[in-house]
């Protein structure tokens, strides 16, 4: 009967909850095995969450190499202390907190990195012109523009931008892995685009022809 046809829109929240429940259950099984020193199970967990851990590290450190090293070190620590986790359904946030701690520890040990980021930010806030050196590949120049624009974003927003645009995760996937609401993720992305466009406009980049 037509009157009994399911409403796909009304089914969406149910499907999302069901999918999240399945993910939580799978994580709990892998986590239980990891607590029994099963390296393969922990490796599967690490693989499932590596993109969000890497994005968190990259948003703090800024260097892909440093971010990857920090993630690897943090995962070693996570496996060592895996039995201390209290909520078996929240491996992602727990591992992310360890990654963040590792990153901040590295920043404290490398004050030169912090000073350099501040110097770059100050220079580009005071300057309205960017000189393109002929020997520098245009792709590298575009990447630098993007990096400078992203420095205007908060750490949390940079992480979401990296997950969405670099790692190709949907808003729903990011929300599932970070525990945030989908609306919050979309809001971060919208504000990030506006801030980055405003920054590029400030330095004279209004269209692709300007670069």
C-alpha positions, -999 to 999 in steps of 0.1 A, spaced: 0 0 0 12 35 -9 4 48 26 28 23 42 58 31 20 89 39 41 100 75 43 137 74 32 143 108 50 130 95 82 150 63 79 183 83 76 188 89 114 180 52 121 205 40 94 232 63 108 226 50 144 227 14 132 259 20 112 275 37 142 264 8 165 281 -17 141 313 3 141 313 6 179 308 -32 182 336 -40 158 359 -16 176 350 -32 209 359 -67 196 392 -55 182 400 -36 214 393 -66 236 417 -87 215 442 -59 216 440 -59 254 451 -95 252 483 -85 234 469 -93 199 491 -71 177 471 -79 146 439 -67 161 456 -35 173 470 -31 138 435 -32 124 423 -6 148 453 16 141 446 13 103 409 21 107 417 53 127 450 64 112 435 91 89 419 109 118 450 105 140 472 118 112 450 148 105 451 157 142 489 155 142 493 174 110 469 202 122 493 207 152 527 201 137 522 213 101 548 189 87 537 156 70 568 139 81 566 151 117 529 142 118 535 106 106 564 101 130 543 115 159 514 91 150 537 61 149 552 69 182 518 76 197 504 43 185 533 25 201 524 41 234 487 34 228 494 -3 224 516 -2 255 488 13 276 458 -2 258 445 -18 290 440 16 306 413 26 283 380 29 302 354 32 274 358 4 249 336 22 225 358 52 221 391 40 209 393 68 183 391 98 208 414 80 233 441 74 206 436 109 193 443 123 228 476 104 229 486 117 195 479 153 206 500 148 237 528 135 216 526 164 192 526 190 219 555 173 236 574 176 203 565 212 200 578 219 234 611 202 226 614 222 193 608 258 202 624 268 169 595 253 150 570 274 170 591 305 165 593 299 128 555 295 124 550 328 143 576 345 121 560 333 89 525 343 101 537 378 111 555 383 78 525 375 57 501 395 79 523 426 73 529 420 36 503 425 8 526 411 -19 539 376 -26 568 374 -50 568 343 -73 603 331 -80 606 319 -116 626 288 -105 599 277 -81 573 252 -95 538 267 -97 525 236 -78 548 242 -49 537 279 -48 500 269 -47 508 245 -19 525 272 1 495 295 -5 472 268 9 495 262 39 496 299 48 459 302 44 453 272 67 474 288 94 445 313 98 423 284 110 421 269 145 437 236 151 404 218 153 392 234 120 425 225 102 420 189 113 385 188 98 396 205 66 424 179 62 401 150 68 375 162 44 396 176 15 428 157 18 416 123 30 382 125 13 361 117 43 325 127 43 310 149 70 292 118 83 324 98 85 343 127 103 314 130 128 315 93 134 352 92 141 355 124 161 322 122 181 311 156 168 278 164 153 274 165 115 261 201 117 292 211 136 315 195 110 297 213 82 299 246 101 336 242 105 341 236 68 319 265 58 338 289 81 371 275 70 364 282 34 354 318 42 385 325 63 408 310 37 392 330 9 394 362 30 431 356 36 438 350 -1 419 381 -9 440 401 15 472 392 -3 457 400 -37 445 365 -48 410 369 -61 409 343 -88 431 316 -104 444 342 -128 461 360 -99 484 331 -92 
